[in-house]
Amino acid sequence: MNVAIFTDNDFAKVNGVTTCLRATLRYAPDGIRPRIYTCADLGEDGTDYFAAASVGMRIPYYAEMRMYLPRLGKFLKQVRADRTELVHFTTPGPVGLAALLIAWHTELPVIGSFHTDLVAYTEKLSGSPRLAALMREYLRWSYGRCARILVPSEDTRGLLVRSKIAAERISLWTRGVDTHLFTPSKRSEALRERWRVCDRRPAIIYVGRVSKEKGLERLPEIQSLLHRHGLEHRLVIVGDGPYRRELQARLPDAVFTGTLAPPDVAVALASADLFLFPSDTDSAGNVVLEAQACGLPVIVSDAGGPKEYVRPDVSAFVCRAGDLPAYSAAAAQILRSLPRRRAMGTAARAHAETVGWEAALAPLYSAYRQVAADALAARSPSRPAAANPGGAAA
């Protein structure tokens, strides 16, 4: 089966969507041939990756990110040349819209996967509940075109049901982690020396977009509370985004690495002591699994999907959304006790080893087969009624 996966995230971007899609290509079983369709500054035509050269434009409220005008003609021609049997809609941007148009034009079935709570992001970045409401209606319309919608967490399933998407069309597709890439063995003492951290001054790390929707405006207050507890530490921020300059001014003692490639992220995570993820808006949080795979205890919010990817009070602490004293108290418990920190880190690694990508991707590939089979059955002509054995009228 040939599957066209449409995304607004070209593979030059490093984020949760591209991590999932790379894994989808890597672990595809016999009989399923996925191919990425996207747009980028430069065109690329590889075995499993097709990027149409296009014109990029800045995303409102997020100038560092760009989206591209879709190349409908090129996409349609390639979809036909690839003998595509199923369209996978992953992002509701311009390329995602192109996917829906092409599926409609070719009468191909569509499966959707939900990766980002754009309603929450829109409200946090714009400050406008009205824009957030419009985004909610747009997402309901676009994902409403899909025969099946896969979500990364039960929290996200609830979000879509509350947005009036039929629950019976929603399936769970959890995330996995590459425990060979993300491993405690990547720990670098040389990097720790550059960060000027040690067991007595541990490194608290965050990895992801440096943007307000990630809850990063809370970090200065959390750090201040830790200092009041008399706990020495250094914050390490891996990533980039529109909030970086302001956050750097508020955290002059923190290390800001900028965007790193996945192998370098693995080294940074393994070289830290605690992973802090204050976001209330993430639908999953691949990086939460990656941090645990590197042997780090983690602290996450009780809002959003990341809490479903940890073992509370074993590999992680789950704090009430926005409760900064709770975040600082959880961090203090971990930082004060080296034995506890190591025990939680060991438990985190053990947990990550149970969620490999092969098993995590099984529901996606199963959905591909089922939706394609249902579409084929719907297109097949009805069988003629069986003849009456006796020849008489019924």
C-alpha positions in Angstrom: 0.0 0.0 0.0 1.4 3.4 -1.0 0.6 6.2 1.6 1.2 9.9 0.9 1.9 11.7 4.2 1.3 15.4 3.9 2.9 17.8 6.4 3.8 21.4 6.7 6.9 20.4 8.6 9.8 19.8 6.1 12.6 17.7 7.5 14.9 20.7 8.1 12.7 21.3 11.1 13.4 19.4 14.3 10.2 18.9 16.3 7.7 16.3 17.5 6.0 16.0 14.2 9.2 15.3 12.2 10.4 12.9 14.9 7.2 10.9 14.4 7.3 11.0 10.7 10.9 9.9 10.5 10.0 7.0 12.7 7.0 6.2 10.5 9.3 5.9 7.5 12.0 4.0 9.4 9.8 1.3 10.8 7.3 0.8 8.0 6.4 -2.9 7.7 6.4 -4.9 4.5 3.5 -4.0 2.4 3.2 -0.4 3.5 5.2 2.2 1.6 4.8 5.7 3.2 6.2 8.8 1.5 6.4 12.3 2.9 5.0 15.2 0.8 5.9 18.7 1.9 7.2 22.1 0.7 10.6 23.7 1.3 13.0 26.3 0.0 14.7 23.7 -2.1 13.0 20.8 -3.9 13.9 17.2 -3.1 12.8 14.0 -4.7 13.9 11.0 -2.7 12.6 7.5 -2.3 10.4 8.3 0.6 10.5 12.1 0.8 9.1 14.6 -1.8 9.6 18.3 -1.1 8.3 20.7 -3.7 10.3 24.0 -3.9 8.0 26.8 -2.9 7.7 30.3 -1.5 7.8 30.5 2.2 6.1 33.0 4.5 6.3 33.8 8.2 3.7 32.4 10.6 1.7 35.0 12.4 3.0 35.5 16.0 5.9 33.2 15.3 8.2 34.9 12.8 11.0 32.3 13.3 8.8 29.6 11.7 7.7 29.6 8.0 5.0 27.9 6.1 4.9 27.4 2.4 2.5 27.9 -0.4 1.5 24.4 -1.6 2.3 23.2 -5.1 -1.0 21.5 -5.9 -0.1 20.6 -9.5 3.2 19.0 -8.5 1.6 17.2 -5.6 -1.2 15.8 -7.7 1.1 14.7 -10.4 3.4 12.9 -7.9 0.5 11.3 -6.0 -0.7 9.8 -9.3 2.8 8.7 -10.3 3.3 7.0 -6.9 0.0 5.1 -7.3 -1.1 6.4 -3.9 -3.8 4.5 -2.2 -4.2 6.5 1.1 -3.6 10.1 2.2 -2.3 10.8 5.7 -3.2 14.4 6.9 -0.8 15.5 9.7 -0.9 19.3 9.9 -3.8 21.7 9.1 -1.5 24.3 7.4 -1.4 25.0 3.7 0.2 21.7 2.8 -2.4 19.9 4.9 -5.2 21.7 3.0 -3.5 20.6 -0.2 -3.8 17.0 1.0 -7.5 17.4 1.6 -8.0 18.9 -1.9 -6.0 16.2 -3.6 -7.8 13.4 -1.7 -11.1 14.9 -2.7 -10.0 15.2 -6.4 -8.6 11.7 -6.5 -11.3 10.1 -4.3 -8.6 8.7 -2.0 -9.4 7.9 1.6 -7.9 10.2 4.3 -6.5 9.4 7.7 -5.6 12.2 10.1 -3.1 12.4 13.0 -3.4 15.2 15.6 0.0 16.5 16.9 -0.5 20.1 18.1 -3.1 21.9 20.2 -3.3 24.9 17.9 -6.3 26.3 19.7 -4.3 26.7 22.9 -1.2 27.9 21.0 -3.3 30.5 19.2 -4.8 31.9 22.4 -1.5 32.0 24.2 0.4 33.6 21.4 -2.3 36.1 20.2 -4.0 36.7 23.4 -7.3 36.5 21.5 -10.1 34.0 22.6 -11.9 34.9 19.4 -9.0 33.8 17.2 -8.7 30.6 19.3 -12.4 29.9 18.7 -12.0 30.4 15.0 -9.0 28.0 15.1 -11.2 25.4 16.9 -13.8 25.6 14.2 -11.2 25.3 11.5 -9.6 22.2 13.1 -13.0 20.6 13.6 -13.7 21.2 9.8 -10.3 19.9 8.6 -10.1 16.8 10.8 -13.7 16.2 10.1 -12.7 15.2 6.5 -10.7 12.2 7.9 -12.1 8.7 8.1 -10.0 8.0 11.2 -8.1 10.4 13.5 -5.1 9.2 15.6 -4.2 11.1 18.8 -1.1 10.7 21.0 -2.9 10.8 24.4 -6.2 10.3 26.1 -6.0 14.0 27.1 -6.0 14.8 23.4 -8.8 12.4 22.7 -10.9 14.3 25.2 -9.9 17.6 23.6 -11.2 16.5 20.2 -14.4 15.0 21.7 -15.1 18.3 23.4 -14.6 20.0 20.0 -17.5 17.8 18.8 -15.5 15.3 16.7 -17.1 11.9 16.9 -15.4 9.7 19.5 -15.8 6.5 17.4 -13.5 8.0 14.7 -10.7 8.7 17.2 -8.0 6.1 17.9 -4.9 6.3 20.2 -1.4 6.3 18.6 1.1 6.8 21.3 4.7 7.9 20.9 7.9 5.9 21.1 11.6 6.6 21.6 14.8 5.5 20.1 16.6 4.1 23.2 19.8 3.5 21.2 20.1 7.2 20.3 18.8 8.5 23.6 20.8 6.8 26.3 22.7 7.6 29.5 25.9 6.4 27.8 25.9 9.7 25.9 26.7 11.6 29.1 29.6 14.0 28.5 31.8 15.3 31.4 33.4 17.7 29.1 30.0 19.3 28.3 29.2 19.4 32.0 32.4 21.3 32.6 31.5 23.8 29.9 28.1 24.3 31.6 29.9 24.5 35.0 27.7 21.9 36.6 28.4 19.0 39.0 26.6 16.8 41.5 26.5 19.8 43.9 25.4 22.2 41.2 23.2 20.1 39.0 21.9 21.0 35.5 18.1 21.4 35.0 17.4 21.1 31.3 14.5 22.0 29.0 14.4 21.0 25.3 11.9 22.3 22.8 10.6 25.5 21.2 11.5 28.6 23.2 8.0 30.1 23.1 5.4 31.2 25.6 3.0 28.5 24.8 5.5 26.1 26.4 5.1 27.7 29.8 8.7 29.0 29.8 7.7 32.4 31.4 7.5 30.4 34.6 11.1 29.4 34.7 12.5 32.6 36.3 10.0 32.3 39.2 10.8 28.6 39.6 14.5 29.4 39.7 13.9 32.1 42.2 12.0 29.7 44.5 14.9 27.2 44.2 17.4 29.8 45.2 15.2 30.6 48.3 15.5 26.9 49.1 19.3 27.3 49.0 19.6 24.9 46.0 22.4 25.7 43.6 21.7 24.7 40.0 22.1 25.8 36.4 19.3 26.0 33.8 20.1 24.7 30.3 17.7 25.7 27.5 18.0 23.7 24.3 16.0 25.1 21.3 15.1 28.4 19.8 12.0 30.5 19.3 10.4 33.9 19.6 10.7 34.0 23.4 14.4 33.3 23.5 15.7 36.9 23.7 13.3 37.9 26.5 13.9 34.7 28.5 17.7 35.1 28.1 17.4 38.6 29.6 15.4 37.2 32.6 17.8 34.2 33.1 21.2 35.7 32.6 22.9 32.7 34.3 21.3 30.1 32.1 22.9 28.3 29.2 21.1 28.7 25.9 22.4 26.3 23.2 20.1 27.2 20.3 18.7 24.4 18.1 20.6 21.2 18.2 20.5 18.1 15.9 19.0 15.0 17.5 22.4 13.3 18.3 23.5 16.5 20.0 20.2 16.7 21.9 20.8 13.2 23.2 24.2 14.3 24.5 22.8 17.4 26.2 20.0 15.4 27.8 22.3 12.6 29.0 24.7 15.3 30.5 22.0 17.0 32.6 20.5 15.9 35.9 16.8 16.8 35.8 14.3 17.5 32.9 11.8 20.3 33.5 8.9 20.6 31.1 6.4 23.3 32.3 4.1 23.2 29.2 0.3 22.8 29.7 -0.4 22.6 26.0 1.5 19.7 24.6 -0.5 16.8 23.2 2.3 14.3 23.9 5.8 15.4 24.4 8.3 13.2 22.6 11.1 14.9 24.4 9.7 13.7 27.7 10.3 10.2 26.6 13.7 11.1 25.2 14.8 12.7 28.5 13.7 9.5 30.4 15.6 7.4 27.9 18.7 9.4 28.8 18.2 8.5 32.5 16.7 11.8 33.7 13.9 12.2 36.3 11.3 14.6 34.8 8.8 17.1 36.0 5.7 17.7 33.9 2.3 19.4 34.2 -1.0 17.6 35.0 -2.5 19.3 31.9 -1.9 18.0 28.4 -0.5 14.6 27.3 3.0 14.4 28.8 1.7 13.1 32.1 0.7 9.9 30.3 4.3 9.3 29.3 5.8 9.1 32.8 5.5 6.9 35.9 4.3 9.4 38.6 6.4 9.5 41.7 8.7 6.8 40.2 10.3 8.4 37.1 8.6 11.7 37.4 6.7 14.3 39.4 3.4 15.6 37.9 2.6 19.1 39.1 -0.7 21.0 39.0 -0.7 23.3 36.0 0.6 26.7 36.8 1.5 25.8 40.4 5.0 27.2 40.6 5.6 26.3 44.3 4.7 22.7 43.4 7.2 22.7 40.5 10.0 24.2 42.7 9.2 21.7 45.6 9.4 18.8 43.2 12.7 20.0 41.8 14.0 20.5 45.3 13.2 17.0 46.3 15.2 15.6 43.3 18.1 18.1 43.6 18.5 17.6 47.4 19.1 13.9 47.3 21.6 12.4 44.9 20.5 8.8 45.7 16.8 9.7 44.9 17.9 11.5 41.7 19.8 8.4 40.5 17.0 6.0 41.5 14.4 8.1 39.6 16.8 8.3 36.6 17.2 4.5 36.6 13.4 4.1 36.7 13.0 6.6 33.9 15.4 4.7 31.7 13.5 1.4 32.5 10.2 3.1 31.6 11.5 4.4 28.3 12.8 1.0 27.3 9.1 -0.3 27.3 7.9 2.2 24.7 10.0 1.6 21.6 8.8 2.9 18.2 8.0 -0.5 16.7 5.2 -1.1 19.1 4.1 2.5 19.3 3.6 2.7 15.5 1.5 -0.5 15.3 -1.9 1.4 15.6 -0.9 3.7 12.8 -0.1 1.0 10.4 -3.2 -0.9 11.4 -5.3 2.2 10.7 -3.7 2.5 7.3 -4.8 -1.0 6.4 -8.3 -0.7 7.8 -9.2 2.6 6.3 -7.8 1.6 2.9 -9.7 -1.7 3.0 -12.9 0.1 4.0 -12.5 2.5 1.1 -11.9 -0.4 -1.3 -15.0 -2.2 -0.1 -17.1 0.9 -0.4 -16.0 1.3 -4.0 -16.6 -2.3 -5.0 -19.9 -3.0 -6.8 -22.5 -4.8 -4.8 -22.7 -8.6 -5.3 -25.8 -9.7 -7.3 -28.5 -11.3 -5.1 -28.3 -15.1 -4.9 -30.8 -17.0 -7.1 -33.7 -18.6 -5.5 -32.9 -22.3 -5.2 -36.4 -23.4 -6.3 -36.6 -20.9 -9.1 -39.9 -19.4 -7.7 -40.4 -15.8 -6.8 -39.6 -14.9 -3.3 
